[in-house]
Amino acid sequence: MQPNMDEPLEQAIATLNRLVELAKAHGLCNAALFLDMAKLQLQLDLHGITDEEFGALCDALENGALVAVAPARAGHARPRRDGDLRTMGRAWQRPEGAAPSRRRRRASQ
């Protein structure tokens, strides 16, 4: 999409969002659906998504080929390991039987 067209398209999408909300508030479900479709078409044009790409996405969603992945929620700590590894110190980082590497000291002259 041309750079000079991006802003007007974004404004049109924002206007359609308001119109969809208004239509839904007044019980005009069919009108809201058509406005949503118009908004989707503008979003596809804005982001340069072709009809073939969009069709492939729809097909993948219908066939279950795509799995929705929930984004990681910020502010949640990662799951903690069980207590066994924490009590071992750094021993769990080396394979069993491997001798720890030690730096050789230089002989003083």
C-alpha positions as CSV (number, residue, x, y, z in Angstrom):
1,M,0.0,0.0,0.0
2,Q,1.2,3.5,-0.7
3,P,2.5,5.4,2.3
4,N,0.2,8.3,1.6
5,M,-2.8,6.0,1.8
6,D,-2.0,4.4,5.1
7,E,-3.3,7.2,7.3
8,P,-6.6,7.6,5.5
9,L,-7.2,3.8,5.6
10,E,-6.5,3.8,9.3
11,Q,-8.9,6.6,9.8
12,A,-11.6,4.8,7.8
13,I,-11.0,1.7,9.9
14,A,-11.5,3.7,13.1
15,T,-14.7,5.2,11.7
16,L,-16.0,1.7,10.8
17,N,-15.2,0.5,14.3
18,R,-17.4,3.3,15.7
19,L,-20.2,2.5,13.2
20,V,-20.1,-1.2,14.1
21,E,-20.5,-0.3,17.8
22,L,-23.4,2.0,16.9
23,A,-25.1,-0.6,14.8
24,K,-24.7,-3.2,17.5
25,A,-26.1,-0.8,20.1
26,H,-29.2,-0.3,18.1
27,G,-29.7,-4.0,17.4
28,L,-28.7,-3.8,13.7
29,C,-26.8,-7.1,13.6
30,N,-26.8,-7.5,9.8
31,A,-25.6,-3.9,9.3
32,A,-22.8,-4.5,11.9
33,L,-21.8,-7.7,10.1
34,F,-21.5,-5.8,6.7
35,L,-19.5,-3.0,8.4
36,D,-17.2,-5.6,9.9
37,M,-16.6,-7.1,6.5
38,A,-15.8,-3.7,5.0
39,K,-13.4,-3.1,7.9
40,L,-11.7,-6.4,7.2
41,Q,-11.3,-5.6,3.5
42,L,-9.7,-2.3,4.4
43,Q,-7.3,-4.0,6.9
44,L,-6.3,-6.5,4.2
45,D,-5.6,-3.7,1.8
46,L,-3.7,-1.7,4.4
47,H,-1.4,-4.6,5.2
48,G,-1.0,-5.8,1.7
49,I,-2.6,-9.2,2.2
50,T,-3.7,-10.8,-1.1
51,D,-6.9,-12.7,-1.6
52,E,-4.9,-16.0,-2.0
53,E,-3.1,-15.5,1.3
54,F,-6.3,-14.7,3.1
55,G,-8.0,-17.7,1.5
56,A,-5.1,-19.9,2.6
57,L,-5.4,-18.6,6.1
58,C,-9.2,-19.3,6.2
59,D,-8.7,-22.8,4.8
60,A,-6.0,-23.5,7.4
61,L,-8.3,-22.3,10.2
62,E,-11.2,-24.5,9.0
63,N,-9.0,-27.6,8.6
64,G,-7.4,-27.1,12.0
65,A,-4.0,-26.8,10.5
66,L,-3.2,-23.7,12.6
67,V,-3.1,-24.0,16.3
68,A,-3.8,-20.8,18.2
69,V,-1.0,-20.1,20.6
70,A,-1.8,-17.9,23.6
71,P,0.7,-15.2,24.1
72,A,2.8,-15.3,27.2
73,R,1.2,-13.3,29.9
74,A,3.4,-10.6,31.3
75,G,3.9,-10.4,35.0
76,H,3.6,-14.1,35.7
77,A,6.7,-15.9,36.9
78,R,7.9,-18.8,35.0
79,P,7.1,-22.2,36.5
80,R,9.6,-23.2,39.1
81,R,11.5,-26.5,39.0
82,D,11.0,-29.1,41.5
83,G,13.2,-28.9,44.6
84,D,15.6,-31.7,43.5
85,L,17.6,-29.6,41.1
86,R,17.8,-26.6,43.4
87,T,19.4,-28.7,46.2
88,M,22.0,-30.1,43.8
89,G,23.7,-26.8,43.2
90,R,25.5,-26.7,39.9
91,A,26.0,-30.5,39.7
92,W,23.0,-30.9,37.4
93,Q,24.8,-28.9,34.7
94,R,27.5,-31.6,34.1
95,P,26.9,-35.1,32.8
96,E,27.4,-37.9,35.3
97,G,31.0,-39.0,35.6
98,A,32.5,-35.9,33.9
99,A,35.2,-34.4,35.9
100,P,34.9,-30.7,36.6
101,S,37.2,-28.6,34.5
102,R,39.9,-26.8,36.6
103,R,42.1,-24.1,35.5
104,R,45.7,-24.8,35.8
105,R,47.8,-22.3,37.7
106,R,51.1,-21.2,36.3
107,A,54.1,-22.2,38.1
108,S,55.7,-19.1,39.6
109,Q,59.2,-18.3,38.5
